[in-house]
Amino acid sequence: MSTLIVALPVPPRLSSQGAAGATLAPSEYDYVVSADGGPRLMAGRAAPALLPKTQSVVAVVPPHGIGWHRVTLPKAPPAKLRAALASVMEDVLLEDDAELHLALAPHAKSGDSTWVAALSKPWLKAQLDALEADGLTVDRVVPAWPPDDAPAGHFFRAEPLPDGTDPGPQLAWRDSAGPLCLPAASEAARTLLARVGGEVPVRWTAEPECAADAVRLAGGNVAALSVGEFQLAAARSDWNLRQFDLTPQRRGSRAAKELLQHLWSSPAWRPARYGVAVLLLLNLVGANVWAWQQRQALTRQKAAMTALLQTTFPQVRAIVDAPAQMQKELDLLRASAGKPGENDLEPMMYAAEAAWPPGRAPADGLKYEPGRLMITSAGWSPQEVEAFRGRLRPLGYDAESVPGRLTLTRAKQAELAMDVPAAPPRPGAAPTNPPATPPAGPAAAAPNAPRPVPELASPPPPQMGNRPLPGARPVPGLPQGSAPMPRPAGAEQPHRMPTQSPTGVNNAAEM
């Protein structure tokens, strides 16, 4: 993630320049652009409108622009924490509370001792407004020299004063007592350096322009640190001075985008990113292995179905669709044996007879098409239709209802699996699954005819003559007895019974 680090100017002192001078913003800012917090890419100075566009913007407050105080954080709700903090620090603050901006150290907890940064609020707000006026959004404001218990000193050259006077080299010092900034040539700086002496290990750094003065004053080794490197080090800290009423307003999409950018590019989240990448890779490899196993199992199942078809029906040479070809051969065997299938007229009439509501008037007419039996009967209520369908489902059929007509079809396998087991048949009702009998006649005598699969054998065909079916109660609407079957009222065409075509498919029959 590319980061733009903007160096803010030195804030003026309210007691000397007043609030009017505190709200002035410079026309140009020094900046540094880095990628992923790494080495500096480029640096320069430009107006806010000409600053480089990056994914994140960090503003750095110079070391001598912040006052530091160590207090015990009061216990207060977030909405009242700023007022409680100002009340605790009332005795140590010289300026008016309205002119001060206070910020807490990262991870501060109520009741613990923590560092509090105090700086000019009008000045900071003016800098933020100047930077954000041209579309930039300052994500964080960090101190250039934050508190740290390890003793350290940094020599740098400050910007010229408003009157053009060069303040000379400055010394930024910090230890367990807190950060401070002093002129390097002042008596206070010499007293501080004399007090430190050579017994306490100190990490000394200095800008290249101040290296000679730093070696002379520190009396030891001093590491060179450029302005850009110094600002990069400040930007890596966890500090953020944009708190309380200066907290940036984040909308939902922008906040989510910034969070994703942080997770994607932050060095702290690099192990988590590697872990997610490895997990995704393992899932991808596992999914491919599982798919290969499923393909192998499917291939074995297809080979087994092809072998079963070739073993049961040797006359089938070319195997294109084994299940469909197996069903076709079984249908041919059933047709040659004269046995009805599940979609033929006789089983559907048996189902209609078994599910017909007791006391219901006879049907007005019947019409059969392969796989469909249409019963003309008027006056059915929704409750009667639902009860009729409920009695049909255990038998393997379903019914569609339109005013004056019921249409029976074979139920889908998914619907059959969800149905509750059927209740015991009523006394006198025809059995729904008659025992299978071996085929007789020419089909049984053929030496080369394949044997039907036992579990797929169909029930024997019912005797459709002028005699009633043995053990079956009369179908409502269907005439019984030895007398010829009368035609429904209004019918003029002669009665045609279902016949078998050479392919074993039933022709349409009407009654």
C-alpha positions as CSV (number, residue, x, y, z in Angstrom):
1,M,0.0,0.0,0.0
2,S,1.5,3.3,-1.0
3,T,1.6,6.0,1.7
4,L,2.0,9.8,1.4
5,I,3.7,11.3,4.5
6,V,3.2,15.0,4.8
7,A,5.4,17.1,7.1
8,L,3.3,19.7,8.9
9,P,4.9,23.1,9.8
10,V,5.8,24.1,13.3
11,P,2.6,25.3,15.1
12,P,2.8,28.8,16.5
13,R,2.5,29.6,20.2
14,L,-0.9,31.0,21.1
15,S,0.5,33.3,23.8
16,S,2.8,35.1,21.2
17,Q,0.8,35.1,18.0
18,G,-2.8,34.6,19.0
19,A,-5.5,32.5,17.5
20,A,-5.4,34.4,14.2
21,G,-1.9,33.3,13.4
22,A,-2.6,29.7,14.5
23,T,-5.1,29.2,11.7
24,L,-2.6,30.0,8.9
25,A,-1.6,27.1,6.5
26,P,1.5,27.1,4.3
27,S,1.1,27.1,0.5
28,E,3.4,24.1,0.1
29,Y,4.2,21.0,2.2
30,D,7.2,18.7,2.3
31,Y,6.3,15.1,1.6
32,V,7.6,11.6,1.3
33,V,6.0,8.7,-0.6
34,S,6.7,5.1,0.5
35,A,5.4,1.7,-0.4
36,D,4.3,-0.7,2.4
37,G,6.3,1.3,4.9
38,G,9.5,0.3,3.2
39,P,12.4,2.4,1.8
40,R,11.6,5.9,0.5
41,L,10.5,6.1,-3.1
42,M,10.4,9.8,-3.7
43,A,10.4,13.1,-1.8
44,G,9.6,16.7,-2.6
45,R,7.6,19.8,-1.8
46,A,4.3,20.7,-3.5
47,A,1.0,22.5,-2.9
48,P,-1.8,20.4,-1.5
49,A,-3.5,20.2,-4.9
50,L,-0.3,18.8,-6.4
51,L,0.5,16.2,-3.8
52,P,0.8,12.6,-5.1
53,K,-2.3,10.4,-4.9
54,T,-1.7,7.4,-2.7
55,Q,-3.8,4.9,-0.8
56,S,-3.0,6.3,2.6
57,V,-2.1,9.8,3.9
58,V,-0.2,10.4,7.1
59,A,0.5,13.9,8.5
60,V,3.6,14.3,10.8
61,V,3.7,16.9,13.6
62,P,7.3,18.2,14.2
63,P,8.9,17.3,17.6
64,H,8.6,20.9,19.0
65,G,4.9,21.2,18.1
66,I,3.4,19.0,20.9
67,G,3.3,19.3,24.7
68,W,3.4,16.0,26.6
69,H,1.7,15.2,29.9
70,R,1.4,12.0,31.8
71,V,-1.8,11.5,33.7
72,T,-4.1,8.8,35.0
73,L,-6.8,8.2,32.5
74,P,-10.2,8.9,34.2
75,K,-13.0,6.3,34.0
76,A,-15.6,7.9,31.8
77,P,-17.8,6.9,28.8
78,P,-16.3,7.7,25.4
79,A,-18.7,10.6,24.8
80,K,-17.6,12.3,28.1
81,L,-13.9,11.3,28.1
82,R,-12.6,14.5,26.5
83,A,-14.3,16.7,29.1
84,A,-13.1,14.4,31.9
85,L,-9.6,14.5,30.6
86,A,-9.6,18.3,30.4
87,S,-10.8,18.4,34.0
88,V,-8.0,16.3,35.2
89,M,-5.4,18.4,33.3
90,E,-6.8,21.7,34.3
91,D,-3.9,22.7,36.6
92,V,-1.2,21.8,34.0
93,L,-2.7,23.5,30.9
94,L,-1.9,27.2,30.4
95,E,-4.1,27.8,27.3
96,D,-7.9,27.9,27.1
97,D,-9.4,24.4,26.8
98,A,-11.3,25.4,23.6
99,E,-7.9,26.2,21.9
100,L,-6.3,22.8,22.8
101,H,-6.6,19.5,21.1
102,L,-5.9,16.5,23.4
103,A,-5.0,13.0,22.2
104,L,-4.4,9.8,24.1
105,A,-1.6,7.2,23.6
106,P,-2.5,4.0,21.7
107,H,-4.2,1.3,23.8
108,A,-4.8,3.6,26.7
109,K,-7.1,2.1,29.4
110,S,-9.1,3.7,32.1
111,G,-7.4,3.9,35.5
112,D,-3.9,3.4,34.0
113,S,-1.1,6.0,33.7
114,T,-0.8,7.2,30.0
115,W,0.7,9.9,27.9
116,V,-1.5,12.7,26.6
117,A,-0.5,15.0,23.7
118,A,-1.6,18.6,23.8
119,L,-1.3,20.9,20.7
120,S,-3.1,23.8,19.1
121,K,-6.5,22.8,17.9
122,P,-7.1,25.8,15.5
123,W,-3.7,25.2,13.9
124,L,-4.2,21.4,13.5
125,K,-7.7,21.9,12.1
126,A,-6.4,24.5,9.6
127,Q,-3.7,22.1,8.4
128,L,-6.2,19.3,7.9
129,D,-8.7,21.6,6.1
130,A,-5.9,22.8,3.7
131,L,-4.8,19.2,2.9
132,E,-8.4,17.8,2.5
133,A,-9.7,20.8,0.5
134,D,-8.5,19.2,-2.8
135,G,-9.7,15.6,-2.2
136,L,-7.1,14.2,0.1
137,T,-8.1,12.4,3.2
138,V,-5.6,12.5,6.1
139,D,-6.0,9.1,7.7
140,R,-3.7,9.7,10.6
141,V,-1.8,12.5,12.3
142,V,1.3,11.2,14.1
143,P,3.9,12.8,16.3
144,A,7.4,12.9,14.8
145,W,9.0,12.2,18.3
146,P,6.6,10.1,20.3
147,P,7.3,9.0,24.0
148,D,9.5,6.0,24.6
149,D,11.2,4.8,27.8
150,A,14.5,4.0,26.0
151,P,16.7,7.0,26.0
152,A,17.3,8.5,22.6
153,G,18.3,11.8,21.0
154,H,17.9,13.2,17.5
155,F,19.6,16.4,16.1
156,F,17.7,18.1,13.3
157,R,17.5,21.5,11.7
158,A,14.2,23.4,12.3
159,E,12.4,25.6,9.8
160,P,13.2,29.3,9.9
161,L,11.0,31.4,12.1
162,P,8.3,33.7,10.7
163,D,10.8,36.6,10.9
164,G,13.4,34.7,8.9
165,T,15.7,33.9,11.8
166,D,17.4,30.5,11.6
167,P,16.9,28.7,15.0
168,G,19.9,26.5,14.4
169,P,20.2,22.8,15.2
170,Q,17.6,21.4,17.6
171,L,17.8,18.4,20.0
172,A,14.8,16.1,20.4
173,W,15.3,14.0,23.5
174,R,13.1,11.3,25.2
175,D,13.4,8.9,28.1
176,S,11.1,7.7,30.8
177,A,10.3,11.3,31.8
178,G,8.9,12.0,28.4
179,P,9.8,13.8,25.1
180,L,11.2,17.4,24.9
181,C,12.8,19.6,22.3
182,L,15.6,22.1,23.0
183,P,18.0,24.2,21.0
184,A,21.2,22.2,20.7
185,A,23.3,25.1,21.6
186,S,21.3,26.2,24.7
187,E,22.4,25.9,28.3
188,A,19.5,23.5,29.0
189,A,20.7,21.1,26.3
190,R,24.2,21.1,27.7
191,T,22.9,20.5,31.2
192,L,20.8,17.5,29.9
193,L,23.8,16.0,28.0
194,A,26.0,16.4,31.1
195,R,23.5,14.7,33.3
196,V,23.2,11.8,30.9
197,G,26.9,11.3,30.7
198,G,28.4,8.0,29.3
199,E,26.9,5.6,31.8
200,V,23.4,5.5,30.2
201,P,23.2,3.9,26.7
202,V,21.6,6.4,24.3
203,R,20.7,5.9,20.7
204,W,21.9,9.1,18.9
205,T,20.7,10.0,15.4
206,A,21.1,13.2,13.4
207,E,20.3,14.7,10.1
208,P,23.3,14.9,7.7
209,E,23.4,18.7,8.1
210,C,23.7,18.4,11.9
211,A,26.1,15.4,12.0
212,A,29.2,17.5,13.0
213,D,27.4,19.3,15.8
214,A,25.8,16.1,17.0
215,V,29.2,14.3,17.3
216,R,30.6,17.3,19.2
217,L,27.7,17.6,21.6
218,A,26.9,13.9,22.1
219,G,30.5,12.8,22.4
220,G,29.9,9.4,20.8
221,N,28.8,7.7,17.7
222,V,25.8,9.3,15.9
223,A,23.8,7.5,13.2
224,A,22.9,9.6,10.2
225,L,19.1,9.7,9.6
226,S,17.7,11.7,6.7
227,V,14.5,13.8,6.9
228,G,12.6,11.2,4.9
229,E,13.8,8.3,7.0
230,F,12.9,10.2,10.2
231,Q,9.4,10.8,8.9
232,L,9.0,7.2,7.8
233,A,10.0,6.0,11.3
234,A,7.3,8.3,12.7
235,A,4.6,7.0,10.3
236,R,5.3,3.4,11.4
237,S,4.2,4.2,15.0
238,D,0.7,3.3,16.3
239,W,-0.1,6.9,17.3
240,N,-3.0,8.8,15.8
241,L,-3.7,12.3,17.1
242,R,-7.0,12.5,15.2
243,Q,-9.2,11.8,18.2
244,F,-12.4,13.1,19.7
245,D,-13.9,15.9,17.6
246,L,-11.2,15.7,15.0
247,T,-11.8,12.0,14.3
248,P,-12.2,11.5,10.5
249,Q,-15.8,10.8,9.4
250,R,-15.8,7.4,7.7
251,R,-18.6,6.3,5.5
252,G,-19.4,2.6,5.2
253,S,-17.8,1.9,1.8
254,R,-14.7,4.0,2.5
255,A,-14.2,2.4,6.0
256,A,-14.5,-1.1,4.5
257,K,-12.1,-0.2,1.7
258,E,-9.5,1.2,4.1
259,L,-9.8,-1.9,6.3
260,L,-9.3,-4.2,3.3
261,Q,-6.3,-2.1,2.2
262,H,-4.8,-2.3,5.7
263,L,-5.3,-6.1,5.8
264,W,-3.9,-6.5,2.3
265,S,-0.7,-4.4,2.7
266,S,0.1,-4.0,6.4
267,P,3.3,-5.8,7.4
268,A,1.6,-6.9,10.7
269,W,-1.0,-8.9,8.7
270,R,1.6,-10.5,6.4
271,P,1.6,-13.9,8.3
272,A,-2.2,-14.0,8.2
273,R,-2.2,-13.3,4.4
274,Y,0.3,-16.1,3.9
275,G,-1.9,-18.4,6.0
276,V,-5.0,-17.6,4.0
277,A,-3.2,-18.1,0.7
278,V,-1.9,-21.6,1.9
279,L,-5.4,-22.5,3.1
280,L,-7.0,-21.5,-0.2
281,L,-4.3,-23.5,-2.1
282,L,-4.9,-26.6,0.1
283,N,-8.7,-26.3,-0.5
284,L,-8.1,-26.0,-4.2
285,V,-5.9,-29.1,-4.3
286,G,-8.3,-31.0,-2.1
287,A,-11.3,-30.0,-4.3
288,N,-9.5,-31.3,-7.4
289,V,-8.5,-34.5,-5.7
290,W,-12.1,-35.0,-4.5
291,A,-13.4,-34.3,-8.1
292,W,-11.0,-36.8,-9.5
293,Q,-12.2,-39.4,-7.1
294,Q,-15.8,-38.7,-8.0
295,R,-15.1,-39.0,-11.7
296,Q,-13.4,-42.3,-11.1
297,A,-16.4,-43.6,-9.1
298,L,-18.8,-42.4,-11.8
299,T,-16.7,-44.1,-14.5
300,R,-16.8,-47.4,-12.5
301,Q,-20.6,-47.1,-12.0
302,K,-21.1,-46.5,-15.8
303,A,-18.9,-49.5,-16.5
304,A,-20.9,-51.6,-14.1
305,M,-24.2,-50.5,-15.7
306,T,-22.8,-51.3,-19.2
307,A,-21.6,-54.7,-18.1
308,L,-25.1,-55.4,-16.5
309,L,-26.8,-54.4,-19.7
310,Q,-24.5,-56.6,-21.9
311,T,-24.9,-59.5,-19.6
312,T,-28.7,-59.3,-19.3
313,F,-29.4,-58.4,-22.9
314,P,-26.6,-59.8,-25.1
315,Q,-28.4,-58.7,-28.3
316,V,-27.6,-55.1,-27.4
317,R,-24.4,-54.3,-29.2
318,A,-23.9,-50.5,-29.2
319,I,-24.1,-49.0,-25.7
320,V,-25.0,-45.3,-25.8
321,D,-27.2,-44.8,-22.7
322,A,-27.2,-47.9,-20.6
323,P,-30.1,-47.0,-18.2
324,A,-32.3,-45.9,-21.1
325,Q,-31.5,-49.0,-23.2
326,M,-32.0,-51.2,-20.2
327,Q,-35.5,-49.7,-19.6
328,K,-36.3,-50.0,-23.3
329,E,-35.4,-53.8,-23.3
330,L,-37.5,-54.3,-20.1
331,D,-40.4,-52.5,-21.7
332,L,-40.2,-54.8,-24.7
333,L,-40.1,-57.9,-22.5
334,R,-43.1,-56.6,-20.5
335,A,-45.0,-55.8,-23.6
336,S,-44.3,-59.2,-25.2
337,A,-45.4,-60.9,-21.9
338,G,-48.6,-58.9,-22.0
339,K,-48.0,-57.2,-18.6
340,P,-49.0,-53.6,-18.0
341,G,-46.5,-50.9,-17.0
342,E,-46.8,-48.3,-14.3
343,N,-48.1,-45.8,-16.9
344,D,-50.7,-48.1,-18.5
345,L,-54.4,-47.9,-18.1
346,E,-55.0,-50.8,-15.7
347,P,-52.6,-49.8,-12.8
348,M,-53.9,-46.3,-13.0
349,M,-57.5,-47.4,-12.8
350,Y,-56.6,-49.6,-9.8
351,A,-55.1,-46.6,-8.1
352,A,-58.1,-44.4,-8.9
353,E,-60.4,-47.2,-7.6
354,A,-58.4,-47.5,-4.3
355,A,-58.3,-43.7,-3.7
356,W,-61.9,-42.8,-4.8
357,P,-63.7,-41.1,-1.8
358,P,-66.4,-43.3,-0.3
359,G,-69.8,-42.1,-1.2
360,R,-68.6,-40.1,-4.1
361,A,-70.9,-40.0,-7.2
362,P,-69.7,-42.1,-10.2
363,A,-67.4,-40.4,-12.7
364,D,-68.9,-38.8,-15.7
365,G,-66.3,-40.0,-18.1
366,L,-62.7,-41.3,-18.6
367,K,-60.0,-40.5,-21.1
368,Y,-56.6,-42.2,-21.2
369,E,-53.4,-41.2,-22.8
370,P,-50.0,-42.9,-22.3
371,G,-49.1,-42.0,-18.7
372,R,-52.2,-39.9,-18.0
373,L,-55.7,-40.9,-16.9
374,M,-58.3,-38.0,-17.0
375,I,-61.4,-38.5,-15.0
376,T,-64.4,-36.2,-15.6
377,S,-66.2,-35.5,-12.4
378,A,-67.7,-32.3,-11.2
379,G,-68.4,-30.9,-7.7
380,W,-65.0,-31.6,-6.0
381,S,-64.1,-29.5,-3.1
382,P,-60.4,-28.6,-2.3
383,Q,-60.5,-30.9,0.7
384,E,-61.8,-33.8,-1.3
385,V,-59.1,-33.3,-3.9
386,E,-56.3,-33.1,-1.3
387,A,-57.6,-36.3,0.4
388,F,-57.8,-38.0,-3.0
389,R,-54.1,-37.0,-3.7
390,G,-53.0,-38.1,-0.3
391,R,-54.4,-41.6,-0.9
392,L,-52.8,-41.7,-4.4
393,R,-49.3,-40.8,-3.3
394,P,-48.6,-44.1,-1.4
395,L,-49.6,-45.9,-4.5
396,G,-47.1,-44.0,-6.6
397,Y,-49.4,-41.6,-8.4
398,D,-50.4,-38.0,-8.1
399,A,-53.4,-36.0,-9.4
400,E,-53.9,-32.5,-10.8
401,S,-57.2,-30.9,-10.4
402,V,-59.0,-28.4,-12.6
403,P,-62.7,-27.6,-12.3
404,G,-64.6,-30.7,-13.5
405,R,-61.6,-32.9,-14.2
406,L,-58.9,-34.9,-12.4
407,T,-55.7,-36.0,-14.1
408,L,-53.7,-38.9,-12.8
409,T,-50.0,-39.2,-13.5
410,R,-47.0,-41.0,-12.1
411,A,-45.6,-39.2,-9.1
412,K,-41.9,-38.1,-9.1
413,Q,-39.4,-40.1,-7.1
414,A,-38.6,-37.1,-4.9
415,E,-42.3,-36.8,-3.9
416,L,-42.5,-40.5,-3.3
417,A,-39.5,-40.4,-0.9
418,M,-41.1,-37.7,1.2
419,D,-44.4,-39.4,1.6
420,V,-45.4,-41.2,4.8
421,P,-45.9,-45.0,4.4
422,A,-49.4,-45.8,3.2
423,A,-52.1,-47.0,5.5
424,P,-53.3,-50.6,5.3
425,P,-55.7,-51.1,2.4
426,R,-59.4,-51.2,3.1
427,P,-61.2,-54.5,3.2
428,G,-62.1,-55.6,-0.3
429,A,-59.6,-53.3,-2.0
430,A,-57.4,-54.6,-4.8
431,P,-53.7,-55.2,-3.9
432,T,-51.4,-52.5,-5.1
433,N,-48.5,-54.8,-5.8
434,P,-49.7,-58.2,-6.9
435,P,-47.2,-61.0,-6.8
436,A,-45.2,-61.3,-10.0
437,T,-45.7,-64.5,-12.0
438,P,-43.3,-65.8,-14.6
439,P,-44.3,-65.0,-18.2
440,A,-46.1,-67.7,-20.1
441,G,-46.5,-68.4,-23.7
442,P,-44.1,-67.6,-26.5
443,A,-42.1,-65.1,-24.5
444,A,-41.2,-67.7,-21.9
445,A,-40.4,-70.4,-24.5
446,A,-37.9,-68.4,-26.5
447,P,-34.5,-69.9,-25.8
448,N,-32.5,-66.7,-26.5
449,A,-34.8,-64.3,-24.8
450,P,-33.1,-62.6,-21.8
451,R,-34.5,-63.1,-18.4
452,P,-36.2,-60.0,-16.8
453,V,-34.7,-58.5,-13.7
454,P,-36.7,-59.9,-10.8
455,E,-37.1,-56.6,-8.9
456,L,-38.3,-54.8,-12.0
457,A,-41.0,-57.4,-13.0
458,S,-44.4,-55.9,-13.4
459,P,-47.6,-57.3,-11.8
460,P,-49.8,-59.6,-14.0
461,P,-52.2,-57.8,-16.2
462,P,-55.7,-57.5,-14.8
463,Q,-58.5,-59.3,-16.7
464,M,-60.4,-56.5,-18.4
465,G,-63.6,-58.3,-19.5
466,N,-67.2,-58.3,-18.6
467,R,-66.5,-59.9,-15.3
468,P,-65.5,-57.8,-12.2
469,L,-61.9,-58.1,-11.0
470,P,-61.5,-60.7,-8.2
471,G,-61.3,-59.2,-4.8
472,A,-61.7,-55.6,-6.0
473,R,-64.6,-53.3,-5.1
474,P,-66.4,-51.6,-7.9
475,V,-64.8,-48.4,-9.2
476,P,-67.2,-45.5,-8.8
477,G,-68.4,-44.5,-12.2
478,L,-67.2,-47.8,-13.8
479,P,-70.1,-50.3,-14.6
480,Q,-69.5,-53.8,-13.3
481,G,-71.1,-57.2,-13.9
482,S,-71.6,-59.3,-17.0
483,A,-73.6,-56.8,-18.9
484,P,-71.8,-54.8,-21.6
485,M,-70.2,-51.5,-20.3
486,P,-72.6,-48.6,-20.9
487,R,-71.4,-45.4,-22.5
488,P,-71.3,-42.2,-20.5
489,A,-74.1,-39.8,-21.3
490,G,-73.5,-37.8,-24.4
491,A,-70.8,-40.2,-25.8
492,E,-71.5,-41.4,-29.4
493,Q,-68.2,-43.0,-30.4
494,P,-67.8,-46.7,-29.9
495,H,-65.8,-48.0,-26.9
496,R,-62.1,-48.7,-27.7
497,M,-59.9,-50.7,-25.3
498,P,-56.1,-50.0,-25.0
499,T,-54.0,-52.0,-27.4
500,Q,-50.3,-52.8,-27.6
501,S,-48.2,-51.4,-30.4
502,P,-45.3,-53.4,-31.7
503,T,-43.0,-51.3,-29.6
504,G,-44.9,-52.0,-26.4
505,V,-46.3,-48.5,-26.0
506,N,-50.0,-48.3,-25.2
507,N,-52.2,-46.4,-27.7
508,A,-54.6,-43.8,-26.4
509,A,-57.9,-45.2,-25.1
510,E,-61.1,-43.4,-24.4
511,M,-64.2,-44.5,-22.6
